[in-house]
Amino acid sequence: MLCLLETHLSGPKANKIAKRFGFSDWFLKECISFSGGIWILWNSNFWNVEVLMSHRQYVHMKLRYGLESPWYFTVVYGSPQIRLRTSLWEGLKSIADNLTSEWCVGGDFNCVLSATDTGGNSGLSRDHDCFADCLLECGLQDLGFKGQPFTWQKGIIRRRLDKYTNWKDEISLDRNVTNFMEAAKVWNKEVFSDIHRKKNRILARLNGISLKLGFEINYGDRNTSYFHNLATARRQRNRVTMLKNQHGEWVDDTFQLQQLGMNHFLSLYADDQPYEKLVASGLFPTLTSEEVGRLDRMVAVEEVFAAIFSMGAWKAPGPDGLPPMFYQSNWSLVKTSVENWVKKVFVDHAEIKKVNNTYISLIPKREVPENFSHF
């Protein structure tokens, strides 16, 4: 299979040239006024190709190679005009909403997503945030590249405009979360950028302006210093650096403090008291065989949905920092991974340990706590 972009050809001449390539079949999305153009050419002896949708900026297909499982492929040639690329982002989102199988998207997006795509010689595209949102909502991940890092160059300006991304429903929940966190770190660094660096850059520019105009700008340093010192003092006061162990000895080693805390909570919730066996015979109504069968059935996807959306949107995120709002607002994207994981937990209960980590906040009961019982 061969995909050609920006062909600048249409009409009989385009078909005549396509025929010379030697493929048995082809689909031509002709250019408009010598702008754009997407050609897909293939041999039907190997490929089964069904074109599902064609747009001036993309062609969406269902592919099958030989006897392998079918998958979806979208070839993209994004318009150089930002206002026209809006329909590209919306079109890809619409396709993602209706897919239930593997999907690959590739081509020339004509949009710079991060600073690494420019080599530092030019800025990001003005709609890079729309591109990033589209990839996130569609669940697409950049597959990277081999060979030269840039696909377009003019003078000293270089850019990587061609990308291939994919999405697979069968990716596990913990892997999806890990991928998202890694992508979020890159986005924070390269797209949103470090807020402290932005602040320092703005202050430097203001200093330059003040020097140019011949007067001094007051940034409120006294207030800033006061609140900074206040926050620092509070942080130091709340910091626990040592506690006593069971022998009354002070411990300041981090690992030993962790062991003290773990042992304290294990003993706190341990059941070490003798108890009498409850004789419940005759105290409760008897279940029918049908009701017993329902207790042992697999959880339904409707129950998973109801549980997720019954949570408080911003309640206590775990160590991964993702509150319920993340799953609620992106349910169309994450639901398959979440549903599969919940069903897996009902089969293998140990699976919940992978994501059941949480934080414990220690609130002191006295001014100077000496051991874990003082929290």
C-alpha positions in Angstrom: 0.0 0.0 0.0 1.2 3.5 -0.9 -0.2 6.8 0.5 0.7 10.1 -1.2 -0.1 13.6 0.1 -0.2 17.1 -1.4 -0.3 15.7 -4.9 -1.6 19.0 -6.5 -3.4 16.9 -9.2 -7.0 16.1 -10.1 -9.1 14.9 -13.0 -8.1 12.6 -15.8 -4.4 13.5 -15.4 -4.5 12.2 -11.8 -6.0 8.9 -12.8 -3.6 8.5 -15.7 -0.6 9.0 -13.4 -2.0 6.7 -10.6 -2.4 3.9 -13.2 1.3 4.1 -14.0 2.3 3.1 -10.4 1.3 -0.5 -11.1 -1.2 -1.0 -8.3 -4.5 -2.8 -9.0 -6.7 -0.3 -7.1 -6.6 3.2 -5.9 -8.6 6.0 -4.3 -7.9 9.6 -5.1 -9.1 12.5 -3.0 -8.4 15.2 -5.6 -6.9 18.5 -4.8 -8.9 21.8 -4.7 -7.4 24.6 -6.8 -4.0 22.8 -6.8 -4.1 22.6 -3.0 -3.8 19.3 -1.0 -4.7 16.0 -2.5 -4.6 12.5 -0.9 -3.9 9.3 -2.9 -4.2 5.7 -1.6 -3.0 2.9 -3.8 -2.9 -0.8 -3.1 -2.9 -4.3 -4.5 -6.2 -6.1 -3.9 -4.3 -9.5 -3.9 -2.9 -8.5 -0.5 -5.1 -5.7 0.9 -8.9 -5.4 1.4 -9.6 -1.7 1.5 -13.0 -0.1 2.3 -13.1 3.7 2.2 -15.6 4.7 4.9 -15.2 8.5 4.7 -13.4 11.1 2.7 -12.8 14.7 3.5 -10.5 17.3 1.9 -8.1 16.8 4.9 -8.4 13.1 5.5 -9.5 9.7 4.2 -10.8 7.1 6.7 -10.6 3.4 5.8 -11.1 -0.1 7.1 -8.2 -2.3 6.2 -7.5 -6.0 6.2 -4.2 -7.6 5.2 -4.7 -11.1 4.0 -6.4 -13.2 6.8 -5.4 -10.8 9.6 -7.9 -9.0 11.8 -9.3 -5.8 10.3 -8.3 -2.4 11.6 -8.9 1.3 10.8 -6.5 3.7 9.2 -7.0 7.5 8.6 -4.6 9.3 6.2 -4.3 13.0 7.0 -3.2 16.0 5.1 -4.0 19.0 7.4 -4.7 22.4 5.7 -2.0 25.0 6.1 -4.7 27.4 7.1 -5.5 27.3 10.8 -9.2 28.1 10.4 -9.7 25.1 8.1 -7.9 22.7 10.4 -10.7 23.0 12.9 -12.8 20.7 10.8 -9.9 18.2 10.9 -9.8 18.0 14.7 -13.6 17.7 14.9 -13.6 15.1 12.2 -11.1 12.9 14.0 -13.0 13.2 17.3 -16.2 12.1 15.5 -14.4 9.1 14.1 -13.0 8.1 17.5 -16.5 8.2 19.1 -17.7 5.5 16.7 -14.7 3.1 16.7 -14.5 -0.2 18.6 -11.3 -1.6 17.1 -7.6 -0.7 16.5 -7.0 2.6 14.8 -4.0 4.3 13.3 -3.9 7.9 12.2 -1.0 9.2 10.1 0.1 11.8 7.6 1.0 15.5 7.5 -1.0 17.4 10.1 0.7 20.8 9.2 0.7 21.6 12.9 3.6 21.7 15.3 2.7 20.1 18.6 5.7 20.6 20.8 9.1 22.4 20.9 10.9 19.1 20.0 9.2 19.2 16.6 10.9 22.4 15.7 14.5 21.9 16.8 14.2 25.1 18.7 14.3 27.2 15.6 10.6 28.3 15.5 7.5 28.5 17.7 4.5 26.2 18.0 1.5 26.4 15.8 -1.2 28.7 17.1 -3.6 25.8 17.2 -1.2 23.3 18.9 -3.5 23.2 21.9 -6.4 22.1 19.6 -4.2 19.4 18.2 -3.2 18.2 21.7 -6.8 18.2 22.8 -7.7 16.1 19.8 -5.1 13.5 20.5 -6.1 13.3 24.1 -9.9 13.0 23.4 -9.3 10.4 20.7 -6.9 8.4 22.9 -4.1 8.6 20.4 -0.4 8.3 21.2 2.5 9.4 19.1 4.3 6.4 17.7 7.6 8.3 17.3 9.8 8.0 14.2 12.9 6.5 12.7 15.5 8.4 10.7 15.5 12.1 10.2 13.6 14.0 13.0 12.2 16.7 10.7 9.9 16.3 7.7 9.9 19.9 6.5 12.6 22.5 6.2 12.9 26.0 4.8 16.2 27.7 5.5 17.1 27.3 9.1 13.4 26.6 10.1 12.8 22.9 10.5 9.6 21.1 11.6 8.3 17.7 12.2 4.8 17.9 10.7 4.2 14.2 9.9 3.1 12.0 12.7 1.6 8.5 13.3 -0.5 7.8 16.3 -2.6 4.8 17.5 -5.2 3.7 20.0 -6.1 0.2 21.2 -9.1 -0.6 23.4 -7.3 -3.6 24.9 -4.7 -1.5 26.7 -5.0 -2.1 30.4 -6.1 0.6 32.8 -2.8 0.9 34.7 -0.9 1.1 31.4 -3.3 3.8 30.1 -2.8 5.8 33.3 1.0 5.5 33.0 0.9 6.6 29.4 -1.3 9.6 30.2 0.9 10.7 33.1 4.0 10.5 30.8 2.2 12.5 28.1 1.0 15.0 30.6 4.5 15.6 31.8 5.7 16.3 28.3 2.7 18.5 27.6 3.4 20.5 30.8 7.0 21.0 29.9 6.7 21.7 26.2 3.2 23.1 25.6 2.0 24.7 28.9 5.6 25.3 30.0 6.9 25.9 33.5 4.9 28.6 35.2 8.0 29.8 37.2 10.0 30.2 34.0 7.1 32.2 32.5 7.0 34.4 35.6 10.8 35.0 35.5 10.6 35.8 31.8 7.8 38.4 32.3 9.7 40.0 35.2 12.8 40.3 33.1 10.8 41.9 30.3 9.2 44.4 32.8 12.7 45.2 34.1 13.8 45.9 30.6 10.8 48.2 30.0 11.4 50.1 33.3 15.0 50.7 32.4 14.0 51.9 29.0 11.4 54.3 30.4 13.6 55.4 33.2 11.5 54.5 36.2 11.3 51.6 38.7 8.3 49.2 38.8 7.3 47.9 42.3 6.4 44.3 42.2 5.3 44.1 45.8 8.5 42.4 47.0 7.7 43.1 50.7 4.4 41.3 50.6 5.8 38.5 48.5 8.7 38.0 51.0 6.3 38.1 54.0 4.0 35.4 52.6 6.9 33.3 51.4 8.4 33.3 54.9 5.0 32.6 56.4 4.5 29.6 54.2 8.1 28.4 54.8 7.6 28.6 58.6 4.4 26.7 58.4 5.9 23.9 56.3 8.8 23.5 58.7 6.4 23.4 61.7 4.3 20.7 60.1 7.2 18.6 59.0 7.8 15.5 61.1 11.5 14.7 61.2 11.6 12.2 64.2 9.3 10.1 66.4 9.8 7.7 69.2 9.6 3.9 68.7 8.0 1.4 71.0 11.1 1.5 73.2 10.9 5.2 73.7 13.9 5.9 71.5 13.9 8.8 69.0 14.1 7.7 65.4 15.0 10.1 62.5 15.9 7.6 59.8 13.3 7.8 56.9 13.1 4.1 56.4 12.6 3.3 60.1 9.9 6.0 60.3 8.1 4.3 57.4 8.3 1.0 59.2 7.0 2.5 62.4 4.0 4.0 60.6 3.2 0.8 58.7 3.4 -1.3 61.9 1.3 1.2 63.8 -1.6 1.1 61.3 -1.3 -2.7 60.9 -1.7 -3.2 64.6 -4.5 -0.5 64.7 -6.7 -2.4 62.2 -5.7 -6.0 63.2 -8.3 -8.2 64.8 -6.5 -9.7 67.8 -9.4 -9.9 70.2 -11.3 -13.2 70.7 -14.9 -13.2 69.5 -17.8 -15.5 69.7 -19.2 -17.1 66.6 -22.5 -15.5 65.6 -25.3 -18.1 65.2 -27.4 -16.5 62.4 -29.6 -19.5 61.6 -33.2 -18.4 61.3 -32.4 -14.7 61.8 -32.5 -13.7 58.1 -34.8 -14.7 55.2 -33.6 -17.5 53.0 -32.4 -16.6 49.5 -33.8 -18.4 46.5 -31.5 -20.2 44.0 -32.1 -17.4 41.5 -31.0 -14.7 44.1 -27.9 -16.7 45.0 -27.0 -16.9 41.3 -27.3 -13.1 41.0 -24.8 -12.7 43.8 -22.2 -14.6 41.9 -22.8 -12.9 38.5 -20.3 -10.7 36.8 -20.6 -7.0 37.4 -22.5 -5.1 34.6 -21.1 -2.1 32.7 -24.1 -0.1 33.9 -23.0 -0.7 37.5 -19.5 0.5 36.7 -20.9 3.6 35.1 -23.2 4.3 38.1 -20.3 3.8 40.6 -17.9 6.1 38.7 -20.5 8.9 38.4 -21.7 8.7 42.0 -18.2 9.8 43.2 -17.5 13.4 44.1 -15.8 14.9 41.1 -12.8 16.3 43.0 -12.6 13.8 45.9 -9.3 12.5 47.1 -7.1 11.6 44.1 -4.6 8.8 44.7 -0.8 8.9 44.1 -1.4 9.2 40.4 -3.2 12.6 41.0 -6.3 11.7 38.9 -9.6 12.5 40.6 -13.0 11.0 39.6 -13.5 14.1 37.4 -10.8 12.8 35.0 -12.7 9.6 34.4 -16.1 11.3 34.4 -15.2 13.9 31.8 -13.3 11.5 29.6 -15.7 8.5 30.0 -16.1 7.8 26.3 -12.3 7.4 26.1 -11.5 5.5 29.3 -14.6 3.4 29.8 -13.4 0.3 28.1 -10.2 0.2 30.1 -12.1 0.9 33.4 -14.8 -1.7 32.7 -12.3 -4.4 31.7 -10.2 -3.7 34.9 -13.3 -3.9 37.2 -14.3 -7.2 35.6 -10.8 -8.5 36.1 -10.9 -7.6 39.8 -14.0 -9.7 40.2 -12.1 -12.7 38.8 -8.7 -12.0 40.5 -9.1 -10.0 43.7 -5.4 -9.4 44.1 -5.5 -7.2 41.0 -6.9 -4.3 43.0 -3.6 -3.9 44.9 -2.1 -2.3 41.7 -4.3 0.7 41.9 -5.6 0.7 45.5 -2.7 2.8 46.9 -3.7 6.0 48.7 -2.3 8.8 50.9 -2.8 9.0 54.7 -2.8 12.5 56.2 -1.4 12.7 59.7 -3.2 15.3 61.8 -1.4 15.9 65.1 -3.5 15.8 68.3 -1.0 17.8 70.3 1.5 20.6 69.7 4.6 18.4 69.7 3.7 14.8 68.7 6.2 12.1 69.8 4.8 8.9 68.3 2.1 7.8 65.8 -0.5 7.5 68.5 -0.4 11.3 68.9 -1.8 11.7 65.3 
